[in-house]
Each structure stands twice: as C-alpha cells, then as structure tokens.
Amino acid sequence: MKNFIQTLQNIFKIEDLRSRILNTLLFLLVYRLAAHVVLPGIDPTQLAGLRAQTEGGILGLLDAFSGGAFSQASVVALGIMPYISASIVVQLLGIAVPYFQKLQKEGESGRKKLNQITRILTVIVVIFQAPGYLINLKTQAPGAIIAYSNPEIISPAFFMFTSTLIIVAGTLFIMWLGERITEKGIGNGISLIIMTGIIARLPFALRDEFLSRLNDQGGGLVIFLIEMVALFAVVVSVILLVQGTRKIPVQFAKKIVGNKQYGGVRQYIPLKVNAAGVMPIVFAQAIMFIPAYVAQFFPESASWQGFASNITDFTSPLYNIVFAVLIILFTYFYTAIAVNPSQMADDMKKNGGFIPGVKPGRKTSEFIDDVMSKITLPGSFFLAFVAIMPTFANLAGVNSNFAQFYGGTSLLILVGVVLDTLQQIESHLLMRHYDGLMKSGRIKGRSAAIGATA
C-alpha cells in the first residue's frame, strides 16, 4: 500500500504526466455529459421501447460501446462506431489498393492523408446510418418523436434532416475528442472513449446481477461470489491472451515444424502466439453489426427482422458460429499483416543472427512463416472461445448485461486499453527515473492498439 501511494505521488510530481492525466479525465467527462444530451424533438420519457431493444443482443453491445447514448437517443447516439468502421475499411484498402499502400509508406505526410480520408469516410458512414437509427427509433418508440405525434409543431421531414445533421456532428465531435485525448492526454483517445462507455455500463450490470441473485434467479450471495471468482479468472486469462507470448524458444519452434535436429544453445525468436492482439475480434464485431444496421431501415419487414434477430442474438448458434469463424479468419489475416517473415529473416541476416540448423535468407523466412502458421491456430481458437464466452455465461444463468463482461468484445477491449494506458504511464515514470508501476517487470500492452485502426 505504501509503494502504491508513493507511485501515485510520483505520477503527480511529473508536471507533463499530471497535465495529460487531467486533460484525459476532462475530455472523457465531456463525452459522458454529451451522451446524456437528447436529440431535439425527442421526449426522453417515451424511450422505453428503445431501451428494451438494447437490453440484450448485439444492439446491447452497441449501446455499451456508446455508453448508453444509443438507448437514450443522444446527440452522440452512434458514438465512435462509424469512425471504427471507416478506419477498418481504410486499413483493408491499404492491403488491396496500391495508392493506399503508398500512403502508408510515406510516413507522417501519408498518415495525415489517411486520417483525412478516414474522416471523410466517417461522415459518409454516419449519413447512411443516422436515418436508419431514426427510423428504428420511430418504430420502437413511436411516441418519443414529437414530429410524428404532433406534426403541426414540426415537420417529420425537417426532423429527419436536422437530426441526421446533429448525429453526424455528434460523431465528428466524439472523433475530435478522441484525437485531442491522443494528442494532449494519456493513452489512445478512441480506445479510451470506447472503454469509458463499457465501464459506464458495468456498475448497472453488476447491480442487476446482484439483485437477481437475491430475488429472481436465486442462489443468493454464495452464487454471486462464485460468479465474481469466475469473472476474475476470465480477466486473468484475457490479460494473458492480450499480452501474448513475449518470445518463443527456437527449440520449441523446431518441435512445432517437426525438425528435431537443433543445438543445445537456448535462443529465442521474437514471435507471439497472439500476434494479432484484439484486432480480429474488432474486425469481426464490426461485420456482425452490419445486419443490425440494415434491419433498422426495414422495421416492417418480417423476414429481415427475423434474420437480423437471429444473427444479432449473441446466444443463438448462428451468431456464435459466424462470429467465431470470422475471428479465426481475421486472426490469420491480421497476423499476415503484422508479421513479415521475409523482413524478419533479412533483419536477422543483417545483424549476424541465425536459427541453428536453418540456412539464412529464404529458408529462415519459410521456417518463421511455418512456425507462425502453426502457433496462430491455437491462438485464434482461444481468441474465438473468449469472444463467445458470454453465451455460456448467459446459459449458466448470468444476467445478459453482466454476461457481456465474461469475455467477449467488451472485456477484451477493456483489458487491452487499460494495459496500454498503464504502459504509457509507466514509460513516463521510468523516463524520469522513478520506479515503474510493477516491481516484477514491465507492463506489456497489446501488439496492436484499437485506436490505430479504430
């Protein structure tokens, strides 16, 4: 406890770090206040239907990412998700389109151009998503929109037009806040905004689960404590998954590829079991949101609503199978981007390094590629299993809102962002010759930050 207090004192002794932490908290407070500002022309007392729609399923997860702004018909109802979708598209274009590949190699100037393209694409995405959100709002809470209940006060067409503009402006404002946090605060701004929205839902989910155990579901305090222990075990597992394996012994790598003729010198190659970090689950989750967005445009279509209800229900077999397969595929896809065996082999050769029993150059590149293909498989399956764990928690009787924290996108993002932020704080401390946050070793963040692509 004494060391913890001393560390806090050291943090606030560093003027730059203190200023960055206070700026971050201030910007996040502004975001939380904006999440409670209701769209003009909306009666907030008539939103029970919209709130009921977001109590479970993928829309509940979307509401968690926005910190409850989605279910409150806020001016920032869509949160930062359109920016994440636009960022993912830009990253995919960077793989397939030569022009974007060229921009990625141009350093700071290329990064600025890519950011500008991402902002423009974000506006386009919101312009398409905002009308769908308003149509869905009209269906779920018809009495909430004053323009439809009292058209003599305001025209419905005018309401749709102005509300779309406000939602676009709200998303751009949140995007601007995220960039200011990254620039003047601590941590990645976009990631912190998502994390703040998730944390805002945690106390309510915890309260609902506690009350349900005491009243409705039964089991009492004992079952609730067992759930807390299980949640702690899941969090530890996710931390290990996010951090990945720091380095793999060459001997172990040779066993994986079937070559047992290696020397007795214990050497390491800088590979990870989870080289993709949490990015596969972010990519997959963004795709799983698409049916829910499309279904909002067709509230009267029974076929669309039935399909959307099935594919967006995180307890349905279809949702979990599709989600898990997408995560496995994206794990291999993103690992291929993050790890370049040819570059690693060239760097080893230039620095005089080698793998015992493997020729430098092309053979080393093939060896590393073979190892990565084999160690990525268990990592992708474990990542997919953690992502669908909320389903098993829900089937075990855990409240649907609280079950989202037993693995899944929410917990993976939460753990990853916390680790990244703590790593940056520790870097500031060590740079100024203070003790770090951990005595046993350096805090290790994700291999790929959400905000880098989101």
N, C-alpha and C positions, 0 to 999 in steps of 0.2 A: 504493500500500500504506500509505503514511504517513497519507493522508487517511482511509483505511478504519479504521485503528487509532484515529485521532482521533475519528472518528464514534462508534465503539464506546465510547470513553471518555466522550464527551458523553452518550450514552444512559444510562450508569450513573451519571452525575453527577446526573441528574434523579431525585429520590427516588421520585416518584409513578410515573414510567415504569419505573424499575428494579423497583419492587414489583409492578407489573402484569405485567411480563415473567416474573418469578419465580413469581408466582401461576399464570400460564398454563402454564408448564412443569410445575409441581407437579400441577395438575389433570389435565393430559394424561398425566403419569406414572401417576396413579391409574387413569385409564381404561385404559392399556396393561396395568397389573397385573390389572385386573378381567377383561380379555379372555383371560387365561390361567387363570382360576379355573373349573374344570369343574363342571358340574351335579352335585349329589349323586346317587349311584346310577348314575354313568356310569364305565365303565372306559376311561380315555383311550388305552390301548394297543390298543383294538379299533376305532378310528375310521378305519381305512384306507379303508373303503368310502366314508365321508362325504367324506374328503379327496380321493379320486379323483373324486367327483361335482363338486367345486368347483374342479377344475384348469382348467376351461375353461367357455365359455358364460356365460350371464347369471348363473348361480349363482356362478361365479368372480368376477364383478364385485361381486355382493352380498357375497361373502366379503371382497373387498378393501375395500369400504366399512366393514365391521365390523372391519377389521384382523386378519382370520383367526379371529375369535371364532366365526363361523358353523361353520367346519370343525372347530373344537376343542370343540364342544358346550359353550360357555362360558355362564356365568350371564347374560352380555350378548350372547348369540348373535345376536339380531336387530338389535343395535346401535341406531342412531338412525333407521333407515329408517321404522319405524312413525310416528315423530314427523314426518318429512318428508311422508309420505303424508297424515297428518292436517292438516298445515299447508297442503298443496296443496288439499285439499277445502275448508278454511275460506276460502282465497283465492277459489276458484271460487264458493262461496256468497256471497262479498262482491260478486260481479258480478251474480248472478241473484236473490238474496233481499234485499228491501228492509230487513229487520231488520239483516242483517249490513252492508249499505251504511251504515245509520245509525250502527252501532257504529264503523265506520271513520272517520266524520266527527266523532266525539266526543272526539278527542284521546287524552290519557293514560288516562282512565277507560274509553273504548271499547277501547283497546289491551289493557288488563288483562282485560276481559271476553272479548275474542277469545282471549287467551292461555289463559285458564281453559277455554274451550270446546275449544281445541286440545289441552290436556292430557287432558280427559275423552275426547275422540275418540281420542287416542293409546292410552289404556287399552283402549277398545273394539277398536281395530285389533289390538293385541297379543293380546288374549283370543282373537281369531279366528285369528291367525297362529301362535301358540305351539303349539296342538295339531297343526296341520299340520306344523310343524317336527319335533315329536316323533315323529309317525307316519312321516315321511320318514326320520328317524334310525333308527327301528326297522327299516325296510326296507333301508336302505343299510348299516347296521352292527348286525345283529341281536344279536351277542354283546356289544355295548357296554353295553346296558341290563341291569343286574343283575336288575331286577324281572321280566324275561321269561326270563332264563336260570336264575334261582333265585327263583321266586315265593314260596317258603316264607320267604324273608328279608324281602321287601317286596311288597306287593300292587301289581300293574300299574296298577290304577285309582288307588291312592293316589299312585303315582309320577307319573302323568299330571297329577293335580290339583296336587300340590306343585310339580312342575317348571313348570307353567303359571304359577303364582303367582310363582315365582322369576324366570322370564323377564320377566314383567310388571314386577316390582320392578326387575330389571336395566335394562330400557329406561327406566323412570322415573328411575333413578339416573343414567344417562347423560344424560338430558334435563336433570336438575338440575345436573350438572357443566357442561353447555353454557351454561346460564343463569348459573352462577357465573363462568364464564370471561368472558362478555359483560359482567357487572357489575363484576368485580374484576380482570379480566385485560386483555389487549390483543387486539383483533380480535373477530370473531363466533364465539362458542363452538361452536355447532352446526357451522358450516363448518370450524372448526379440528379438531373431532373426526373429521369425515369425511376431511379432509386427512391427519390423523395415521394413520388406518387405511390410506389409499392409500400413504403414504410407507413404512409398515412392510412393505409387500409389495415395494417397489422393489428393495432390495438382493438379495432372493432371486431375483426375476425377472432381474435383471442377472447374477447368478451363474449361473443356469441357462442363459441365452443364451450367456454366455462359454464355459461348459463344452461346450455342444452344438456350438458352432462349432469348438472344438478337437478334439472327439471324434466325435460322431454325424453332424451335418449337414455338417461340413467347411467349407472356406473359410478357416479359420484366423483369425489376428489381423487380417489385411487387411479381410476382410468385416466383422468385428466393429467395426473403426474406421469403416468406411463407414456401418454402422448407427448409430453414435454421431453422425456428422455429419448423417445424415438426421433423427435424433431432435432434434438441436439446431435444424435448420431448421424442423421442425414446431413446436417450442416457441416460436420467434420468431413464426411465423405465428399461433399461438394467442394470444400476447400482444397482437398487433395486433388480432386478432378480438375479444378480451375488452375491450380498451380502446375500440375503435370509433373513428370519426372525430369529432374534437372539434367541428368546425364546418364547415358546407358553404357555399361562396360562393353568393350569390344568383344570380350569373351562371350557375353550373353547375346550380343548381336550375331556372332558367328553361329551360336547354337540355334538361333531363330532361323537362319537361312540354311542350316544343315551342314556347314563347314566346321568340323571339329578339330582341324589342324591349326591350332593357334599357339603362340608362345606363352610363356608364363608371366610376361610383364603385364600388369594390370593397367590398361589405358582406357580412355573414355572418348566417346564421340558425342557431340552436342545435339542429341535428338531427344524428342519428347514423345511420350505415349499419347499425350493430348496436345499436339502442336497447333490445332485449330482454335483452342480456347473455347469460348462460349459462342463464337460466331455462327457455327452450324445451326444452333438452336434459334438464334436471332433470325437467320435467313429463313429457316423452316416456319417459324412462327409468323413471319411477315406474309408468307404464302398462305398459311392457314386462315389469315384474316380476310383474304380476298372474297370467299363465298359470303361471309357476313356482310361485307360492304355492298356486294352486288345485290344481295337479298333485300337490302333497305330500299332499293329502287322499285321493287315489286312486292309491296306488302300484301296485295290482294291475290297473288299467285300461290295457290296451294302447293303446286309441285316445287316451285323454287323455295318456298318456306320450309317444306318438308325436307328437301335435300340440305338446305342450309342448317336446319335444326339438327340433322344427323351428323353432318360433317363438322359442326362447331361445338357439339356437346363433348366436353373432354372426358366423359365417362363412356362414350359409345365406342365399340370396337373399331368402326371405320375411322374415326378421328385418330385413335391411338396408333393404328396400323399405318395410316398415311403419314402421320407426324413422325413416327419412329423411322420409317423408310427415308423420308426427306432428310432427317438428321444424319443418318448413316451416309447417304449420298453426299450431302453438303460437307460432312467431315472429311471425306476423301477429296472433295473438290477444293475446299479451303486449305487443306494440308498441302495439296499440289501447288497452291499459290504461295503459301508461307514458307515452304521448304524447297530449295532448289539444289538437288543433289549435284548437278554439274558445277554450280558455283562453289559449293562446299568442297568438292573434290579439287577444284582449281586452287582454292584458298589454302587447303592442306598442302598441296604440292608446292606452292609458292613459299610457304613458311617452313618447309622441310618436314612436315608431318606426314605420317602414313599409317595405314592399318596393317598390322602384321599378317603376312600371308596373302595380301591383296595388292596387286600392282597399282601404282599411282595412275591418275588420269581416268580414262573411261571405265576401267574395271572398278575403281573406287566409287565412281558415280553410280554404276549399276548396283554395287554392293549396298550403298546407302539407300538407293531407291527401293531395293528389295526389302531391306530392313524396315523402312518406313511403311511399305505396303502391309507388312505383317503385323507390326505393332500398332498401326492405326485401326485395324479391325476390332480388337478388344476395346480400344478407347472409344470407338464410335458406338459400339453396342452399350457400353457403360453410360455414355452420354445420353443415348436414346432411352435407356432404362430410367435414368434420373429424371428425364423430361416427362415421362409418363407416370411417374410415381404418384402424383396427386390423384390419379384414377384409383389406384389401390388403396390410398388413404381414405378416399371417399367411400369406396366399397366396404372398408372396415368400420364405417360409421362416423368418420370425421366430417364435421360441417364443411360444405362445399367451398366456402370462402377461406376457411382455415386450411383446408386440404391443399390449396394452391401453394402453400409455403413448404409442403413436404416434397421438395424437389421442384421440377418444372422450371419454366422460364423465369418466374418471379425470383425464386431462391438463387438460381444461377447468376442472374444479373445482380441481385443484392450482394452476394458474396464477392463477385468479381469487382464491382465498383468499390466496395469497402476496402478490399485488398489493394487496389490501385491507388486509392486516396491515401491510405496509410503508408504505402510505399513512397509516395511523393513527400509526405510529411517527414518520414524517416530520412529521406535524402537531404532535406533542408537541415535536419539536426546534425547528421554526420558531416555535412559540408562545412558546418560551423563548429566542428569538433565537440559536439555534445554526444551523449550516449543515445543509441537508437531506441526504438520502441520495444524491440525484442532483444533480450540478452543472449538467447541461444542461437541467433542467426538473423540474417537479413530477411525482411518481409519480401515475398515474391508475388508480384501481381500477375495478371493474365498475359498470355502471349499476344493477344490482340484485343485492344480496347473496343468496347461497343461504339463509343463515340467516334472512333476512327472511321467507322463505316456507317454509323447511325446518326 
